[in-house]
């Protein structure tokens, strides 16, 4: 695997929580502890080589959900408090550029651009700050935009009820379509080999992408604590 920057990659190979203690938040706390260890590694252990990434080897579905949930929590903290990562323990004296989340609100949620490809430099910078892969950086951005989309939809519904006015359903449908296309672009990029193996051609690929999107959407809804809604 390719290192994002020179340094140490910590790979989590196994994680075990005994049945009586499962579903009590221990897994999340353990993973947060690993990230705290990575963040303070240079300073606490006086090392000249930083930990640059936390990776997971062949995670089971449950651990995928745990990792996505923790990475998203940390990303939201970064967006809400840019000073949280004011130090980069990378063993160098270079000045750390404060995290700027302006790119997340550069376009209105009703525009196609809001759900356009995340700039590569932003993906990489978030990945470096959170010590995650660029693939995980893409996932937390998608989760963040879904959370913003659902909050915006609820705001529209609340305003409609308060003002006794109906909103234009096509506005919501367009935004949902743009989000769906965003996720499908990512799925197509990350699963090209599986799509290329489809014997049924473009129609089978289209059906497979639709299936993957539905699974991804349910996965995100579950992690965000959102109720199941009509398919986007």
Secondary structure as a PSIPRED ss2 file (coil, helix, strand):
# PSIPRED VFORMAT (PSIPRED V4.0)

   1 X C   1.000  0.000  0.000
   2 X C   1.000  0.000  0.000
   3 X C   1.000  0.000  0.000
   4 X C   1.000  0.000  0.000
   5 X C   1.000  0.000  0.000
   6 X C   1.000  0.000  0.000
   7 X C   1.000  0.000  0.000
   8 X E   0.000  0.000  1.000
   9 X E   0.000  0.000  1.000
  10 X E   0.000  0.000  1.000
  11 X E   0.000  0.000  1.000
  12 X E   0.000  0.000  1.000
  13 X C   1.000  0.000  0.000
  14 X C   1.000  0.000  0.000
  15 X C   1.000  0.000  0.000
  16 X C   1.000  0.000  0.000
  17 X C   1.000  0.000  0.000
  18 X C   1.000  0.000  0.000
  19 X H   0.000  1.000  0.000
  20 X H   0.000  1.000  0.000
  21 X H   0.000  1.000  0.000
  22 X C   1.000  0.000  0.000
  23 X C   1.000  0.000  0.000
  24 X C   1.000  0.000  0.000
  25 X C   1.000  0.000  0.000
  26 X H   0.000  1.000  0.000
  27 X H   0.000  1.000  0.000
  28 X H   0.000  1.000  0.000
  29 X H   0.000  1.000  0.000
  30 X H   0.000  1.000  0.000
  31 X H   0.000  1.000  0.000
  32 X H   0.000  1.000  0.000
  33 X H   0.000  1.000  0.000
  34 X H   0.000  1.000  0.000
  35 X H   0.000  1.000  0.000
  36 X H   0.000  1.000  0.000
  37 X H   0.000  1.000  0.000
  38 X H   0.000  1.000  0.000
  39 X H   0.000  1.000  0.000
  40 X C   1.000  0.000  0.000
  41 X H   0.000  1.000  0.000
  42 X H   0.000  1.000  0.000
  43 X H   0.000  1.000  0.000
  44 X H   0.000  1.000  0.000
  45 X H   0.000  1.000  0.000
  46 X C   1.000  0.000  0.000
  47 X C   1.000  0.000  0.000
  48 X C   1.000  0.000  0.000
  49 X C   1.000  0.000  0.000
  50 X C   1.000  0.000  0.000
  51 X E   0.000  0.000  1.000
  52 X E   0.000  0.000  1.000
  53 X E   0.000  0.000  1.000
  54 X E   0.000  0.000  1.000
  55 X E   0.000  0.000  1.000
  56 X E   0.000  0.000  1.000
  57 X C   1.000  0.000  0.000
  58 X C   1.000  0.000  0.000
  59 X C   1.000  0.000  0.000
  60 X C   1.000  0.000  0.000
  61 X H   0.000  1.000  0.000
  62 X H   0.000  1.000  0.000
  63 X H   0.000  1.000  0.000
  64 X H   0.000  1.000  0.000
  65 X H   0.000  1.000  0.000
  66 X H   0.000  1.000  0.000
  67 X H   0.000  1.000  0.000
  68 X H   0.000  1.000  0.000
  69 X H   0.000  1.000  0.000
  70 X H   0.000  1.000  0.000
  71 X H   0.000  1.000  0.000
  72 X H   0.000  1.000  0.000
  73 X H   0.000  1.000  0.000
  74 X H   0.000  1.000  0.000
  75 X H   0.000  1.000  0.000
  76 X H   0.000  1.000  0.000
  77 X H   0.000  1.000  0.000
  78 X H   0.000  1.000  0.000
  79 X H   0.000  1.000  0.000
  80 X H   0.000  1.000  0.000
  81 X C   1.000  0.000  0.000
  82 X H   0.000  1.000  0.000
  83 X H   0.000  1.000  0.000
  84 X H   0.000  1.000  0.000
  85 X H   0.000  1.000  0.000
  86 X C   1.000  0.000  0.000
  87 X C   1.000  0.000  0.000
  88 X C   1.000  0.000  0.000
  89 X C   1.000  0.000  0.000
  90 X C   1.000  0.000  0.000
  91 X C   1.000  0.000  0.000
  92 X C   1.000  0.000  0.000
  93 X C   1.000  0.000  0.000
  94 X C   1.000  0.000  0.000
  95 X C   1.000  0.000  0.000
  96 X C   1.000  0.000  0.000
  97 X C   1.000  0.000  0.000
  98 X C   1.000  0.000  0.000
  99 X C   1.000  0.000  0.000
 100 X C   1.000  0.000  0.000
 101 X H   0.000  1.000  0.000
 102 X H   0.000  1.000  0.000
 103 X H   0.000  1.000  0.000
 104 X H   0.000  1.000  0.000
 105 X H   0.000  1.000  0.000
 106 X C   1.000  0.000  0.000
 107 X C   1.000  0.000  0.000
 108 X C   1.000  0.000  0.000
 109 X C   1.000  0.000  0.000
 110 X C   1.000  0.000  0.000
 111 X C   1.000  0.000  0.000
 112 X C   1.000  0.000  0.000
 113 X H   0.000  1.000  0.000
 114 X H   0.000  1.000  0.000
 115 X H   0.000  1.000  0.000
 116 X C   1.000  0.000  0.000
 117 X C   1.000  0.000  0.000
 118 X C   1.000  0.000  0.000
 119 X C   1.000  0.000  0.000
 120 X H   0.000  1.000  0.000
 121 X H   0.000  1.000  0.000
 122 X H   0.000  1.000  0.000
 123 X H   0.000  1.000  0.000
 124 X H   0.000  1.000  0.000
 125 X H   0.000  1.000  0.000
 126 X H   0.000  1.000  0.000
 127 X H   0.000  1.000  0.000
 128 X H   0.000  1.000  0.000
 129 X H   0.000  1.000  0.000
 130 X H   0.000  1.000  0.000
 131 X C   1.000  0.000  0.000
 132 X C   1.000  0.000  0.000
 133 X C   1.000  0.000  0.000
 134 X H   0.000  1.000  0.000
 135 X H   0.000  1.000  0.000
 136 X H   0.000  1.000  0.000
 137 X H   0.000  1.000  0.000
 138 X H   0.000  1.000  0.000
 139 X H   0.000  1.000  0.000
 140 X H   0.000  1.000  0.000
 141 X H   0.000  1.000  0.000
 142 X H   0.000  1.000  0.000
 143 X H   0.000  1.000  0.000
 144 X H   0.000  1.000  0.000
 145 X H   0.000  1.000  0.000
 146 X H   0.000  1.000  0.000
 147 X H   0.000  1.000  0.000
 148 X H   0.000  1.000  0.000
 149 X H   0.000  1.000  0.000
 150 X H   0.000  1.000  0.000
 151 X H   0.000  1.000  0.000
 152 X H   0.000  1.000  0.000
 153 X H   0.000  1.000  0.000
 154 X H   0.000  1.000  0.000
 155 X H   0.000  1.000  0.000
 156 X H   0.000  1.000  0.000
 157 X H   0.000  1.000  0.000
 158 X H   0.000  1.000  0.000
 159 X H   0.000  1.000  0.000
 160 X H   0.000  1.000  0.000
 161 X H   0.000  1.000  0.000
 162 X H   0.000  1.000  0.000
 163 X H   0.000  1.000  0.000
 164 X C   1.000  0.000  0.000
 165 X C   1.000  0.000  0.000
 166 X C   1.000  0.000  0.000
 167 X C   1.000  0.000  0.000
 168 X C   1.000  0.000  0.000
 169 X H   0.000  1.000  0.000
 170 X H   0.000  1.000  0.000
 171 X H   0.000  1.000  0.000
 172 X H   0.000  1.000  0.000
 173 X H   0.000  1.000  0.000
 174 X H   0.000  1.000  0.000
 175 X H   0.000  1.000  0.000
 176 X H   0.000  1.000  0.000
 177 X H   0.000  1.000  0.000
 178 X H   0.000  1.000  0.000
 179 X H   0.000  1.000  0.000
 180 X H   0.000  1.000  0.000
 181 X H   0.000  1.000  0.000
 182 X H   0.000  1.000  0.000
 183 X H   0.000  1.000  0.000
 184 X H   0.000  1.000  0.000
 185 X H   0.000  1.000  0.000
 186 X H   0.000  1.000  0.000
 187 X H   0.000  1.000  0.000
 188 X H   0.000  1.000  0.000
 189 X H   0.000  1.000  0.000
 190 X H   0.000  1.000  0.000
 191 X C   1.000  0.000  0.000
 192 X H   0.000  1.000  0.000
 193 X H   0.000  1.000  0.000
 194 X H   0.000  1.000  0.000
 195 X H   0.000  1.000  0.000
 196 X H   0.000  1.000  0.000
 197 X C   1.000  0.000  0.000
 198 X C   1.000  0.000  0.000
 199 X C   1.000  0.000  0.000
 200 X C   1.000  0.000  0.000
 201 X H   0.000  1.000  0.000
 202 X H   0.000  1.000  0.000
 203 X H   0.000  1.000  0.000
 204 X H   0.000  1.000  0.000
 205 X H   0.000  1.000  0.000
 206 X H   0.000  1.000  0.000
 207 X H   0.000  1.000  0.000
 208 X H   0.000  1.000  0.000
 209 X H   0.000  1.000  0.000
 210 X H   0.000  1.000  0.000
 211 X H   0.000  1.000  0.000
 212 X H   0.000  1.000  0.000
 213 X H   0.000  1.000  0.000
 214 X H   0.000  1.000  0.000
 215 X H   0.000  1.000  0.000
 216 X H   0.000  1.000  0.000
 217 X H   0.000  1.000  0.000
 218 X H   0.000  1.000  0.000
 219 X H   0.000  1.000  0.000
 220 X H   0.000  1.000  0.000
 221 X H   0.000  1.000  0.000
 222 X H   0.000  1.000  0.000
 223 X H   0.000  1.000  0.000
 224 X H   0.000  1.000  0.000
 225 X C   1.000  0.000  0.000
 226 X C   1.000  0.000  0.000
 227 X C   1.000  0.000  0.000
 228 X C   1.000  0.000  0.000
 229 X C   1.000  0.000  0.000
 230 X C   1.000  0.000  0.000
 231 X C   1.000  0.000  0.000
 232 X C   1.000  0.000  0.000
